[in-house]
Amino acid sequence: MALSVPGYSPNFKKPPEVVRLRRKRPRDRAAVSEPALRRAALAAGLPLRPFPTAGGGGGAPTAARRNPFARLDNRPRVAADPREEPAVGQQEAAGPLLDSNQENNLMWEEALHERTTATELPQTQHILSESDTASSGSTELPVDWSIKARLLFTSSQPFTWADHLKAQEEAQGLLQHCRATEVNLPPSIQDPKLCSELRCAFQQTLVYWLHPAFSWLPLFPRIGAERKMAGKTSPWSNDETLQHILMSDWSVSFTSLYNLLKTKLCPYFYVCTYQFTVLFRAAGLAGSDVVTALISPTTRGLREAMKNEGIEFSLPLIEESGHKKKVHGTTLGHEEEQAFSDEDEEESFSWLEEMGVQDKIKKPDIISIKLRKEKHEVQMDHRPESVVLVKGVNTFTLLNFLISCKSLVATSGAQAGLPPTLLSPVAFRGATMQMLKARSVNVKTQALSGYRDQFSLEITGPIMPHTLHSVTRLLKSSQRGSFSAGLFPHEPTAVFNACLPLDKELDKEVALKDLANCGLHPKTLEQLTQIPLLGKSSLRNVEMSDYIFNWRS
């Protein structure tokens, strides 16, 4: 009867017939690829599901199983613990059976790809690299010389005690800072909100000293701060007379800070320029018995300028990695190392003369060798490995060099004509007292039994090493020995945690006695005398539980 219909085409097939024809073609190829797909699924951690049998279309019905693509967008979260993964061969809830092996294979390939991109990649971000370190538990944190831009503390105990200080408490905290009053709190405070001593000590901890100071202009960080400073008023940018006055005042403040450091009345301070940061440390800190200065990052041009000024310096990270040569057990200086390297180049071709083929081999000329060395020096520019160490009397030469260095101040852009930022834990000539910003937040977080209170305390600003130690000491008492912290460092300063070569072992008792009047708490000062252990890293996560620290860098 279908043949009598006008326009009927004999090639037309009903939909069921089309499906049956397509099912017959790929069956043999699917049988070959199924084992490989099952092995790939097993390697990816996917639960195995039975494939339709090769003889399948009209045979006995196969047990229904769930379509793996039924809820791709709302798939349950993958458990972090490997023990919570479904066991091999475990079958999920029943679902519709796929009619075609070809369609099934295609879906499994897409499932493997999605499982890899959605699950494996985020997990690898939490794996510690070779440069990362973690602790197994300690009552004290390692010393961290990087400047932090932000601290975020979380705890099951409220931080309401840190808010809305009374006028008397604020004034008392400022007075305690100026007089370097030593505050010792009990291990646990029952009601921190009512503890006036805690609130005053917290105010004391937030104080730092800054030069220059302009309320409308952010002066930290300086590296990469063009966007934050763009559009801000800077009347000195095109006024040479005003620039000269600013630099003159800055030189006086810089010299004042160095004199305080040399007499051990200031423990350390930072010089933050738009290109690099300098950390000056007093004798007795970081395991050194002399004044030290670290500069990071540096360039070949800066290092050459320092060398021309007669400043002796070293590259501690390059020397640690084995690039610095030793002859008969004696460590070579920078110039001696260069001369020795030149001799190596000459002697490396002596074996050709012994074989009599020196004329047939083209020997690199002196210019080529020099260009190759210069290329190696330039490659480490702006990297952590370019950190420079200056020790002893050379730090005073460095002071004069920085004061007269024209490239210390930007000549264009948002920072044009603006002197570098001086940061110090103690007062100095021309400095302005500043306060770190602190605020507490209470939120509800979801837990297994419902919702629970989660309390947080955020501190922002140029957070120096002594501040980090002082705040954790206060929280140890106020939060009853249990809190967590996320630390966000100013990355160019993380390399200040590099372990430095020491000429002799430091007598810590003598160092602590000499630095007793530097304005820091004895416990904080004791931590700063430790030899740095973090290398090129800095503290990223800190957790205290039962008065024991665990940390990750």
C-alpha positions as CSV (number, residue, x, y, z in Angstrom):
1,M,0.0,0.0,0.0
2,A,3.0,2.3,0.6
3,L,3.9,1.9,-3.1
4,S,0.6,3.6,-4.2
5,V,1.4,6.9,-2.3
6,P,2.5,9.6,-4.7
7,G,6.1,10.8,-4.1
8,Y,7.1,7.7,-2.2
9,S,10.8,7.0,-2.2
10,P,11.9,3.3,-2.1
11,N,15.0,4.4,-0.1
12,F,12.9,5.7,2.8
13,K,13.3,3.8,6.1
14,K,11.3,3.9,9.2
15,P,13.2,5.3,12.3
16,P,13.4,1.9,14.1
17,E,15.0,0.3,11.0
18,V,17.6,3.2,10.8
19,V,18.6,2.6,14.4
20,R,19.0,-1.1,13.8
21,L,21.2,-0.6,10.8
22,R,23.5,1.8,12.7
23,R,23.8,-0.5,15.6
24,K,25.1,-3.3,13.5
25,R,28.1,-1.5,12.0
26,P,30.4,-0.4,15.0
27,R,29.9,-3.5,17.1
28,D,33.2,-5.2,16.3
29,R,35.3,-2.1,16.8
30,A,33.6,-1.4,20.1
31,A,34.5,-4.8,21.4
32,V,38.2,-4.1,20.7
33,S,38.2,-0.7,22.5
34,E,36.2,-1.6,25.5
35,P,39.1,-3.1,27.6
36,A,41.2,0.0,26.9
37,L,38.4,2.3,28.0
38,R,37.8,0.3,31.1
39,R,41.5,0.5,32.0
40,A,41.4,4.2,31.5
41,A,38.3,4.6,33.6
42,L,39.9,2.6,36.4
43,A,43.0,4.8,36.3
44,A,40.9,7.9,36.5
45,G,39.0,6.6,39.5
46,L,35.7,6.3,37.7
47,P,33.4,3.5,38.9
48,L,33.2,0.7,36.4
49,R,29.9,0.0,34.7
50,P,29.1,-3.1,32.5
51,F,29.2,-2.5,28.8
52,P,26.6,-4.1,26.6
53,T,27.7,-7.5,25.3
54,A,29.0,-7.9,21.8
55,G,26.1,-10.1,20.9
56,G,23.6,-7.8,22.4
57,G,20.9,-6.3,20.3
58,G,18.3,-9.0,20.3
59,G,19.5,-11.2,23.2
60,A,18.4,-11.3,26.8
61,P,17.9,-7.9,28.4
62,T,21.0,-6.6,30.3
63,A,20.7,-5.2,33.8
64,A,19.9,-1.5,33.6
65,R,22.6,0.9,34.8
66,R,22.9,4.6,35.3
67,N,23.9,6.9,32.4
68,P,27.2,8.5,33.5
69,F,26.2,11.8,31.7
70,A,22.8,12.1,33.3
71,R,24.0,14.8,35.9
72,L,27.3,16.1,34.6
73,D,26.5,19.7,35.9
74,N,25.3,18.6,39.3
75,R,27.7,15.7,40.0
76,P,28.3,15.3,43.8
77,R,31.6,16.7,45.1
78,V,34.5,14.3,44.8
79,A,35.7,13.3,48.3
80,A,39.2,14.5,49.2
81,D,40.0,11.4,51.2
82,P,40.9,8.4,48.9
83,R,39.0,6.1,51.2
84,E,35.8,7.8,50.3
85,E,36.2,7.0,46.5
86,P,33.9,4.2,45.3
87,A,35.5,0.8,45.1
88,V,36.5,-0.8,41.9
89,G,33.5,-2.5,40.3
90,Q,31.0,-0.7,42.5
91,Q,27.8,0.0,40.6
92,E,25.8,3.2,41.0
93,A,22.1,3.7,40.9
94,A,20.1,2.2,38.0
95,G,19.6,4.3,34.9
96,P,18.7,4.0,31.3
97,L,20.7,1.5,29.2
98,L,22.6,3.0,26.2
99,D,21.5,1.4,23.0
100,S,24.8,1.7,21.1
101,N,28.4,0.7,22.0
102,Q,29.7,3.5,19.8
103,E,27.6,6.1,21.8
104,N,28.7,4.5,25.0
105,N,32.4,4.7,24.1
106,L,32.1,8.3,23.1
107,M,30.5,9.2,26.4
108,W,33.2,7.4,28.4
109,E,35.9,9.3,26.5
110,E,34.3,12.6,27.3
111,A,33.8,11.5,30.9
112,L,37.4,10.6,31.3
113,H,38.4,14.0,29.9
114,E,36.0,15.9,32.1
115,R,37.0,13.9,35.2
116,T,40.7,14.8,34.6
117,T,40.1,18.5,34.0
118,A,37.5,18.9,36.8
119,T,39.1,16.8,39.6
120,E,42.8,16.2,39.1
121,L,44.0,19.7,38.2
122,P,42.6,21.5,41.3
123,Q,44.2,18.8,43.5
124,T,47.7,19.3,42.1
125,Q,47.6,22.9,43.2
126,H,47.8,21.8,46.8
127,I,50.8,19.5,46.4
128,L,53.9,21.1,47.9
129,S,56.7,21.9,45.5
130,E,60.3,21.3,46.2
131,S,60.7,24.9,47.5
132,D,57.7,24.6,49.8
133,T,58.1,23.5,53.4
134,A,55.8,22.5,56.2
135,S,56.2,22.0,59.9
136,S,55.3,19.0,62.2
137,G,54.5,21.1,65.3
138,S,56.3,23.7,67.4
139,T,55.6,26.2,70.2
140,E,57.2,29.0,68.1
141,L,57.0,30.1,64.4
142,P,60.2,30.4,62.3
143,V,61.3,33.9,61.7
144,D,59.8,35.5,58.6
145,W,61.5,38.6,57.2
146,S,59.1,39.3,54.4
147,I,56.6,42.2,54.7
148,K,53.0,41.0,54.8
149,A,50.3,43.0,53.0
150,R,47.4,41.2,54.8
151,L,46.7,38.8,57.6
152,L,43.5,36.9,58.0
153,F,42.9,35.0,61.3
154,T,40.0,32.6,61.9
155,S,38.9,31.1,65.1
156,S,35.9,29.4,66.9
157,Q,36.3,32.1,69.5
158,P,35.1,35.7,68.8
159,F,37.4,38.6,68.0
160,T,35.0,41.3,69.2
161,W,37.6,42.4,71.8
162,A,39.6,43.9,68.9
163,D,36.9,46.3,67.9
164,H,35.8,49.7,69.2
165,L,38.6,50.5,71.6
166,K,37.8,53.1,74.3
167,A,39.6,56.4,74.1
168,Q,41.6,55.6,77.2
169,E,42.6,52.2,75.8
170,E,43.8,53.7,72.5
171,A,45.8,56.3,74.3
172,Q,47.3,53.7,76.6
173,G,48.3,51.5,73.7
174,L,50.1,54.4,71.9
175,L,51.9,55.3,75.1
176,Q,53.0,51.7,75.6
177,H,54.4,51.6,72.1
178,C,56.4,54.9,72.5
179,R,57.8,53.7,75.9
180,A,58.4,50.1,74.6
181,T,56.4,48.7,77.5
182,E,56.7,45.0,77.9
183,V,53.3,43.3,78.2
184,N,52.9,39.7,79.3
185,L,49.5,38.1,79.2
186,P,48.3,34.8,80.8
187,P,48.1,31.7,78.6
188,S,44.3,31.9,78.5
189,I,41.9,34.9,79.0
190,Q,38.4,33.9,80.1
191,D,36.6,37.0,78.8
192,P,38.9,38.9,76.3
193,K,36.3,41.6,75.6
194,L,36.6,42.8,79.2
195,C,40.4,42.5,79.3
196,S,41.6,46.1,79.0
197,E,45.2,45.0,79.1
198,L,44.7,42.8,76.0
199,R,43.0,45.6,74.1
200,C,45.8,48.1,74.9
201,A,48.4,45.6,73.9
202,F,46.6,45.0,70.6
203,Q,46.6,48.8,69.9
204,Q,50.3,48.9,70.8
205,T,51.0,46.1,68.2
206,L,49.4,47.9,65.3
207,V,51.7,50.9,65.4
208,Y,54.4,51.4,62.7
209,W,56.5,54.4,61.5
210,L,56.6,55.7,58.0
211,H,58.4,58.4,55.8
212,P,57.3,60.1,53.7
213,A,53.6,60.2,54.6
214,F,50.8,61.5,52.4
215,S,47.3,60.6,53.5
216,W,45.9,60.5,50.0
217,L,48.7,58.4,48.5
218,P,49.4,54.7,49.3
219,L,53.1,54.4,50.0
220,F,53.3,50.6,50.3
221,P,53.9,48.6,48.3
222,R,56.0,50.6,45.8
223,I,56.9,47.8,43.4
224,G,54.0,47.5,40.9
225,A,52.0,50.3,42.5
226,E,51.5,52.3,39.3
227,R,47.9,51.4,39.0
228,K,47.0,52.2,42.6
229,M,48.8,55.6,42.4
230,A,47.4,56.5,38.9
231,G,45.3,59.6,39.1
232,K,46.5,60.7,42.5
233,T,47.6,64.2,43.1
234,S,51.4,64.6,43.0
235,P,52.4,68.3,42.9
236,W,56.1,67.4,43.0
237,S,56.1,65.4,39.7
238,N,56.9,68.5,37.6
239,D,58.5,70.7,40.3
240,E,62.2,70.2,40.6
241,T,62.5,72.5,43.6
242,L,59.9,70.5,45.5
243,Q,61.6,67.2,44.5
244,H,64.9,68.5,45.9
245,I,63.2,69.4,49.2
246,L,61.5,66.0,49.5
247,M,64.8,64.1,48.8
248,S,66.7,66.3,51.3
249,D,64.2,65.5,54.0
250,W,64.3,61.8,53.0
251,S,68.1,61.7,53.2
252,V,67.9,63.1,56.8
253,S,65.4,60.5,57.8
254,F,67.3,57.7,56.1
255,T,70.6,58.7,57.9
256,S,68.7,58.9,61.2
257,L,67.4,55.4,60.8
258,Y,70.8,54.0,60.0
259,N,72.4,55.7,63.1
260,L,69.7,54.2,65.3
261,L,70.4,50.8,63.7
262,K,74.1,51.1,64.1
263,T,73.7,51.9,67.8
264,K,71.2,49.0,68.2
265,L,68.3,51.3,69.1
266,C,66.4,50.2,66.0
267,P,66.4,46.4,65.2
268,Y,65.7,46.7,61.4
269,F,64.1,48.8,58.8
270,Y,63.0,48.7,55.1
271,V,63.7,51.0,52.2
272,C,61.0,50.4,49.5
273,T,61.8,51.9,46.1
274,Y,59.8,51.5,42.9
275,Q,62.3,48.9,41.6
276,F,63.7,47.1,44.6
277,T,63.5,46.8,48.4
278,V,66.4,47.0,50.9
279,L,66.3,45.3,54.4
280,F,68.8,46.7,56.9
281,R,69.3,44.6,60.0
282,A,71.2,45.4,63.2
283,A,74.1,43.3,64.4
284,G,72.8,40.3,66.3
285,L,69.8,39.6,64.1
286,A,69.4,36.6,61.7
287,G,72.5,35.0,63.3
288,S,74.9,37.7,62.1
289,D,77.3,39.6,64.4
290,V,77.5,42.6,62.0
291,V,75.1,45.0,60.4
292,T,73.7,43.5,57.2
293,A,71.7,44.8,54.2
294,L,69.8,42.7,51.7
295,I,68.7,44.1,48.3
296,S,66.1,42.4,46.1
297,P,65.5,42.2,43.2
298,T,68.6,43.6,41.6
299,T,69.8,44.1,38.0
300,R,73.2,43.9,36.4
301,G,73.3,47.7,36.1
302,L,72.6,48.2,39.8
303,R,75.3,45.6,40.7
304,E,77.8,47.2,38.4
305,A,77.1,50.7,39.9
306,M,77.6,49.3,43.4
307,K,80.8,47.7,42.4
308,N,82.0,51.0,40.9
309,E,81.3,52.7,44.2
310,G,83.6,50.2,46.0
311,I,80.7,48.3,47.7
312,E,81.7,44.8,48.5
313,F,78.7,42.4,48.2
314,S,77.9,38.8,47.5
315,L,75.0,36.8,45.9
316,P,74.1,34.3,48.6
317,L,71.6,32.3,46.6
318,I,73.9,31.9,43.7
319,E,76.7,30.8,46.0
320,E,74.4,28.3,47.8
321,S,73.6,26.6,44.5
322,G,77.2,25.8,43.9
323,H,78.1,28.4,41.4
324,K,80.8,29.9,43.6
325,K,84.1,28.2,43.3
326,K,86.5,27.2,46.1
327,V,90.2,26.7,45.8
328,H,92.0,24.7,48.4
329,G,89.0,25.1,50.7
330,T,89.1,28.9,50.6
331,T,86.0,30.7,49.4
332,L,86.7,33.2,46.6
333,G,85.4,36.8,46.6
334,H,83.5,38.2,43.7
335,E,86.5,39.6,41.7
336,E,88.6,36.6,42.5
337,E,85.9,34.3,41.3
338,Q,85.7,36.2,38.0
339,A,89.5,35.9,37.5
340,F,89.4,32.2,38.3
341,S,86.6,31.7,35.9
342,D,88.7,33.4,33.1
343,E,91.5,31.1,33.9
344,D,89.2,28.1,33.5
345,E,88.2,29.2,30.1
346,E,91.9,29.4,29.1
347,E,92.9,26.1,30.6
348,S,89.9,24.3,29.1
349,F,91.6,24.2,25.7
350,S,95.0,23.1,26.9
351,W,94.2,19.4,26.1
352,L,93.8,20.4,22.4
353,E,97.4,21.5,22.3
354,E,98.6,18.2,23.8
355,M,96.8,16.4,21.0
356,G,98.2,18.8,18.3
357,V,94.9,19.9,16.9
358,Q,94.6,23.3,18.5
359,D,94.9,25.0,15.1
360,K,92.0,23.0,13.6
361,I,89.5,24.0,16.4
362,K,88.1,27.5,16.5
363,K,88.7,28.9,20.0
364,P,86.2,31.4,21.4
365,D,87.6,34.9,21.6
366,I,87.6,37.0,24.7
367,I,84.6,39.0,23.5
368,S,82.5,35.9,23.0
369,I,83.3,34.6,26.5
370,K,82.5,38.0,28.0
371,L,79.1,38.2,26.2
372,R,78.2,34.7,27.4
373,K,79.0,35.7,31.0
374,E,77.0,38.9,30.7
375,K,74.0,36.9,29.3
376,H,74.1,34.7,32.4
377,E,74.2,37.7,34.7
378,V,71.3,39.4,32.9
379,Q,69.2,36.2,33.1
380,M,68.9,36.4,36.9
381,D,67.9,40.0,36.9
382,H,64.6,40.7,38.7
383,R,64.6,37.2,40.1
384,P,64.9,36.1,43.7
385,E,68.4,34.7,42.9
386,S,69.6,38.3,42.2
387,V,69.4,39.2,45.9
388,V,72.5,41.0,47.1
389,L,74.0,40.8,50.6
390,V,76.1,43.7,52.0
391,K,77.8,43.3,55.4
392,G,79.6,45.4,58.0
393,V,81.1,48.8,57.1
394,N,80.0,48.3,53.5
395,T,76.4,49.0,54.6
396,F,77.5,52.6,55.4
397,T,78.9,52.9,51.9
398,L,75.6,51.5,50.6
399,L,73.8,54.2,52.6
400,N,75.7,57.0,50.8
401,F,75.3,55.2,47.5
402,L,71.5,55.1,47.8
403,I,71.3,58.7,48.9
404,S,73.2,59.9,45.8
405,C,71.7,57.2,43.4
406,K,69.7,59.0,40.7
407,S,67.8,55.9,39.6
408,L,66.4,55.5,43.2
409,V,63.5,57.8,42.2
410,A,61.3,57.3,39.2
411,T,61.5,60.0,36.5
412,S,58.2,59.2,34.9
413,G,54.9,57.6,35.7
414,A,52.7,57.9,38.8
415,Q,55.7,57.6,41.2
416,A,57.8,60.3,39.5
417,G,59.8,62.4,41.9
418,L,58.5,60.5,45.0
419,P,61.3,59.4,47.4
420,P,61.4,55.7,48.6
421,T,59.3,54.6,51.5
422,L,61.0,54.1,54.8
423,L,59.4,51.5,57.2
424,S,60.5,51.1,60.8
425,P,59.2,49.5,64.0
426,V,60.5,52.4,66.0
427,A,60.4,56.2,65.7
428,F,63.0,58.1,63.8
429,R,63.6,61.7,62.6
430,G,60.9,62.9,60.2
431,A,58.8,59.7,60.7
432,T,55.0,59.7,61.0
433,M,53.1,57.3,63.3
434,Q,50.8,55.1,61.4
435,M,48.3,52.3,62.3
436,L,47.5,49.0,60.7
437,K,43.9,48.6,59.8
438,A,42.1,45.8,61.8
439,R,38.5,44.6,61.6
440,S,36.6,41.6,62.8
441,V,33.8,39.7,61.0
442,N,31.4,37.1,62.3
443,V,29.8,34.7,59.7
444,K,27.8,31.5,59.7
445,T,29.4,28.5,58.1
446,Q,27.7,25.2,57.2
447,A,28.7,22.2,59.2
448,L,27.5,18.6,59.4
449,S,25.1,19.4,62.3
450,G,23.8,22.6,60.7
451,Y,25.4,26.0,61.0
452,R,28.1,27.2,63.3
453,D,29.7,30.6,64.1
454,Q,33.0,31.4,62.4
455,F,34.9,34.4,63.6
456,S,37.7,36.2,61.6
457,L,40.1,39.1,62.2
458,E,41.7,40.9,59.2
459,I,44.8,43.1,59.5
460,T,46.0,45.1,56.4
461,G,49.0,47.3,55.8
462,P,52.8,46.9,55.8
463,I,53.0,44.2,58.4
464,M,56.6,43.8,59.5
465,P,58.1,40.7,61.2
466,H,57.8,41.9,64.8
467,T,54.1,42.7,64.2
468,L,53.4,39.2,63.0
469,H,55.0,37.7,66.1
470,S,53.4,40.1,68.5
471,V,49.9,39.5,67.1
472,T,50.2,35.7,67.3
473,R,51.3,36.0,70.9
474,L,48.2,38.0,71.7
475,L,45.9,35.6,69.9
476,K,47.5,32.7,71.7
477,S,46.0,34.1,74.9
478,S,42.7,35.6,73.6
479,Q,41.7,32.6,71.4
480,R,42.8,30.0,74.0
481,G,45.6,28.5,71.9
482,S,43.5,27.7,68.9
483,F,43.3,29.7,65.6
484,S,44.3,29.6,61.9
485,A,45.8,32.3,59.8
486,G,46.3,33.0,56.1
487,L,49.4,35.2,55.4
488,F,49.7,37.3,52.2
489,P,53.3,38.5,51.7
490,H,54.7,41.2,49.4
491,E,56.3,38.7,47.1
492,P,59.6,40.6,46.3
493,T,60.5,40.5,50.0
494,A,60.1,36.7,50.5
495,V,63.7,36.2,49.5
496,F,64.8,38.0,52.6
497,N,64.3,34.7,54.4
498,A,67.4,33.2,52.7
499,C,69.9,31.7,55.0
500,L,73.1,33.8,54.9
501,P,76.7,32.7,55.1
502,L,78.0,33.4,58.6
503,D,81.6,34.0,59.5
504,K,81.2,32.7,63.1
505,E,78.5,31.5,65.4
506,L,76.5,34.3,67.1
507,D,76.4,34.5,70.9
508,K,72.6,35.0,71.4
509,E,72.9,36.0,75.0
510,V,75.2,38.8,74.2
511,A,73.1,39.8,71.2
512,L,69.9,40.0,73.2
513,K,71.6,42.0,75.9
514,D,72.9,44.5,73.4
515,L,69.5,44.9,71.7
516,A,67.5,45.2,74.9
517,N,66.7,48.8,74.2
518,C,65.7,48.4,70.5
519,G,61.9,48.7,71.4
520,L,60.8,45.1,70.8
521,H,59.4,42.6,73.3
522,P,62.2,40.1,74.5
523,K,60.3,37.2,73.1
524,T,60.0,38.9,69.7
525,L,63.6,39.9,69.8
526,E,64.6,36.3,70.6
527,Q,62.8,35.1,67.5
528,L,64.5,37.7,65.3
529,T,67.9,36.5,66.3
530,Q,67.2,33.1,64.8
531,I,68.9,32.0,61.6
532,P,66.3,32.2,58.8
533,L,65.0,28.8,57.6
534,L,62.4,29.5,55.0
535,G,64.8,30.1,52.0
536,K,63.1,32.0,49.2
537,S,59.7,31.3,50.6
538,S,57.6,32.9,53.4
539,L,54.9,31.8,55.7
540,R,51.6,31.2,53.9
541,N,49.4,29.3,56.4
542,V,49.7,29.0,60.1
543,E,47.5,27.0,62.5
544,M,47.7,26.8,66.2
545,S,46.0,23.9,68.0
546,D,46.4,23.3,71.8
547,Y,49.1,26.0,71.8
548,I,51.2,24.1,69.1
549,F,52.0,25.8,65.8
550,N,51.8,24.1,62.4
551,W,52.8,26.1,59.4
552,R,53.2,25.9,55.6
553,S,55.3,28.2,53.4
